[in-house]
């Protein structure tokens, strides 16, 4: 069953496909027009380009996207991609999925990261096998720390470089997620 886009107040999250991933990695942004998106000089940025080989590798292992891969973050108002987000695979044996996100510099500090993370977390928790969502960020990344705290995640560990976070389905329900 194909994974459908997720619509939020200001965003549309669209699952990456192999076709889109290969085209973008090759520098062909015209593929976006096939999906009624407007190419922009800002996306994919270098962080997204560095992630595309991992996205491709994961998608090549599947008959079609499941939603537990990567999604393009698109502004509803002008149909431009401003980042990407998603999961590093389906739920593990404990029912945990790990989330990540990246917004282009020109659109940071506008709440798009939180809106994306909340939508994907709600989407994940609609799957009965998902019991928790985890994330990690660099200790010096104050914006991600604030985002993960606003999302309701709890710090579970840290080392010299990273902070590790976790949100359980029961905690998400208490935080008024749309589950």
N, C-alpha and C positions, 0 to 999 in steps of 0.2 A: 504494500500500500504506500503510495507516495506521501511524503511529508509536506504538509501545506504551510504556506507562510503564516507567521504570527503577526497580528496587527495590534499595535498599542496606540495610545493617544497620538503620539507624534512619529512613530516609526513603523516600518514593516521589516520583519526579519525573514529573509529568504534563504532556504537551504542551498549551500553550494552544491553544484553538480560537477562531475568530472569534466564535462564540456567547458563550463565556465572556468574552472580551476586551471585547466590546461591552457586555455586562451589567455587568461590573465597572466599566468607565469611566462608565457611567450611574449607578453607586452601588448596583446590585442585587446584593448578595452572596448572595441566595437561590439563584442559579444554581449555587452550589457544592454544594448539597444534591442536585442532579441527578447529581453525580459522587460521591455518598456522602461528601462532605467537610463538615466542621462549620465554619460561618462564625465568624470571630473579629473582635473590634473592632480588632485590631492590623494586619490585612492585608486588602486591600492598603494599604500605608503610602504616604506622599507620593511616595517615590522610585518605587515601583511604579506609582502613578497617572500619574506623569510619563512613564513608559516605555510605558504601554498604547497611546497613539496610534502609536508606532513599531511595536509588535507588530502592531497592526491593519493598518497600512499594508503590512507585510511579508506577513502572512497573506492579505490581499486579492489579492496577486499570484500566489497559488498555488491549485491545485485542492484541496489538503489539506496539513496540516502535514507537513514532511519530517523534523523533528527538529533542523534547523539554524536553528530560530527559538528562541522562549522556552518555558521549562518552569516550572510551579508547583512549589515545594519544599514537600512535605507531610510532617508527622511521622506515622510509622506508628502510634505509640501512641495518638493521639487524632484522627487524620484532619483536622488543622488545617493550613492553609497558613501557612508562616512566611517566605516569600520567593519570589523568582523568579530564574531564571538561564537562560543559554542562549548562543546564538551570534548574531552579527550578520549571518547569512547563510551560505550554503553555501560550500564551498571555492573560493578564487580560482584563478587560472591556475597558481600555484605550489603549490596544494594546502594552503593555509593557511586556518584558521578562527580567528576572534577570539571569546573567551569573556568573559562578564561574569556577575556574581552579586550578589545583594542579600538580606540576611537582616534581618528585623525586629529592632529594638533589644532587645526582650524575650528573644530567643533567640540573641543574639550571644555569642561566646566559649565556645561549646559544641562546636566542631568541625563544625558543620553546613555551613559554607561549604566547608571542605576536602573533606568527604564528597561534597558536591554537585559541586564542581569536578573531583574525581577521577573520579566516575561519568560525568560528561559528557565528560571527556577520553578515558576508556576507550571510551565509546560512539563518539565521533568517530573514533578511531583504528581502529575496526572497519570503517570505510569506506575501501576501498583508495585513493580519491582524496585522502584527508587525509594530509598529510605532516608538518604542524606545527600546533600550537595556540598562539595568541598571546593576550596580555592586556596591560592597562595599568592603572596605579593612580596616584593622587596621591602625591607624594613624602612627604607627612606621614602617609599612611595605613599606619601600622605594622602593623596587623592584616592588611591585604591583602598587604603585603610578606612577612610571615611565612608566610601561606597559600601564596602563589605559590612561595616558596622550598621549603616542605614538599612542594609538588606536583612539584618538580623543575625548575621553570622557571628559565631563565637570563636575567639582565638583558642586554638587547642595546642599549639606548639610554636616555638620559634628557634632559629639557630642564628649564626652570625650574620646571615644574609636575608633570610626569608621568615615570613610569618605565615602560619598555616591555619586555615579557617574551616568551620563546619557549621552547617545548618541542617537540622533534622526536620523531617516532615511535621512532626508534632509541634516543634518550635515555630515553623512557618505558619501553621494553622493559628497559633496564638498571636502571631504578628499580623493577622488579617490578610494573609495571602489569599488570592482567589483560587482555592483548591477545590 
